[in-house]
Amino acid sequence: MQIDYPHHIARDGRTAQTGTDDHIRDLIEQVLFTNPGERVNRPTFGCGLLQMVFGPNSPELASATQFLVQSALQQWLGELIQVEAVEVESLDTTLRVDIAYLVRRTQEKQQAQFLRQV
C-alpha cells in the first residue's frame, strides 16, 4: 500500500492509502501538473504542461506538448512505467491528456486520462 494523492485522512483517522496501480496514476498526475521550480529539493521536477495551454493551438504545439509529456514521464517515472502513447488535446479551457503505459513490475498495460480546467 502507498500513500494516496492528494494527501488526505481516511475514515479511520489515518493517512489514506491506495493500491499500486492508483499510486502510479497519482505519480503521473504529479509529473504532468507540476511546473519545474515548484518543488524546493527537485527544481527540475515536472513538465510544465499547464503553461503550454496558453499558446496558440496548432499541430506544432500539440506535437511539442506530446514530446514534453513523454520525455518528462520517462525521466521521472521511467523505472516504474514504459510510456507507449501520449495524446494531448486542448479544448477551450479544458486540457485533456491520454496516456497509455506499461507497468514494468507487472507488465500490465494501463491507460489514464487526465482533465484539467485552466
N, C-alpha and C positions, 0 to 999 in steps of 0.2 A: 504494500500500500504506500501511496505517496501523498504529500500534502496537496489539497485541491487549490486551484487557482480560479478566480481570485480568492485570497485567503478569507475564510470565514469560520464561524463557530458552528459546529454541528448541534443537533438536538440534545446530545448527551453532555454538552458543555465543553467538549474538547475541540481541538483543531480538526476541521473537516478533512477527510481523506478520500482518495479516489483510486481507481484501478490504473494499471499501466497504460492501456490504450487512451483513456481520457487524460492521463498525465502528459502523454506525448502530444496530444492535441493542444493541451494548455501551453506546453512549451512552444509549439509552432505559433500559437497566437501571440505569445510574448515577443518572439522574434519579429513577427510581422508588424506589430503595432507599437514597438518601442523605437524611438528615434535615437540614432547614435548621439551620445553625450548625456543621455538621461540617467544612466547608471554610473555612480561615482567610481566604483572599482573596475568597471568594464566600459570605458568610454567609447569603444567601437561596437558594442553590442547593439543589435537591432538592424533594421534595414531602411527605416525612414519612409515606409510605404505611404503614410498619410500625407507627406509632403508632395508626393508625385501626383496626387489627386488635383492639385491646384494648377497644374499645367494644362495646356490645351489638349483636347482629345485628338489623338492621331495614331495611326498604325505604328509610327516610330516610338511614341511614348509608351504604347501598350507593350511593344517588344522590349523596350528598355526596362520597364517595370517588371516584366516576367523574368528577365535576366537578373535583375536586382534581388527579387524574392528568392529565386532558385539558388543564387550564389550565397545569400545570407543563411538560408536553411542548411546548405551544405557546410558552410563554415561553422555554424554554431551547433547544429544537431546531426552532423554527418556520422557520428558514432552510433546514433540511435536509429536514424532513418536514411533511406535512399530515395531521393525525390525523383519521381517518374514523370510528372507533368504539372505545370502551373498555368492557370488561366486567370487573368486579372481583367475585370471589367468595371468601368466607372459609368454609372447611370445617374444623372442629375447630382444629388447629394449623397448617393449610396455607392460605396466601394464593395465589390464582390470579388473574393479570391477563392478559387477552387484549386485544391492541391491533391494529387494522387501520389502516394508514397508507400514504400515497403518498410515494415518494421524489421530491422536487421535481426533482432534477437529471436523472433518467432517466424520470420519470413512470410508474414501475413500482409496482404495488400490492404491499404486503407485509403479512404477518401475523406476530405474535410472541406467544409465550406465556411467561410467567414464573411460576415456582412458588417459594415461599419458605416454609420452616418457621419458625415463631415459637415 
